[in-house]
Amino acid sequence: EPVEVKTTENSSKPEIGVTGRKIIYGKDGKPCRSCNSLLDFQFATAGMTKGAPVVPNVPSPKIKENQAVAAKKEKYNPYAKDIPPDVEVLGKSSWTLLHAIAATYPETPDDKKQRDMKQFLKLFGNFYPCWFCAEDFTRFMAKNEPKVETQDSLGRWLCDAHNEVNAKLGKPKFDCNLWKRRWKDGWEE
Ligand code: FAD
């Protein structure tokens, strides 16, 4: 069945994604990576690629496949056997949030944003549910003041903080030159 894809006046910017949800664009006019599902983000980004054909009305096999995946996801059950997070689930989710926050932090934040970020990190350390993780993180912050001056300095500082934990757990160090690829731009760009 062909699916009609709604677009804005600028036909290279689809309004509705393959999952049926509205596509969210950032203030820069580009599809927002952390506001859309990956499927919708890829769909909208492909539609905006220079020289790419206008978003098709007849879905390609890939889009059809994506729609099937999205339909499966709709069978969401909040009472499945999910349990409260352990140190690893909590850790992975928290690092994801922290690095993703760095990825959307302004490139050149004003003084207030910088103060707010320092405050946020302090409070994060106060409330982090794993108490010994929180103590170590707070100790790290006392020795290494958060670098909140730019997006890149914050991303690198968080990468260092994460590497400190990696070292403690005997895991390899992450190359902080790659933090933006992992958490902002993606590897393909
Ligand atoms: P994670 O370490 O959670 O990493 C997730 C992903 O981040 C990786 O797959 C990789 O792609 C990327 N990544 C890895 N390193 C970096 C980096 N340096 N910079 C940017 N990206 C990176 N666990 C403990 O057992 N003891 C602790 O004391 C402890 N302290 C913690 C303190 C904090 C503030 C947080 C948020 C977590 C802490 N954890 C601690 C949890 C621990 O860091 C891991 O999250 C957990 O072990 C799960 O690890 P993982 O292998 O899933 O990957």
Residues whose N, C-alpha, C, O or C-beta is under 5 A from the ligand:
A	BS01	FAD	V87 E88 G91 K92 S94 W95 F132 C133 F137 L158 C159 H162 N163 V165 F174
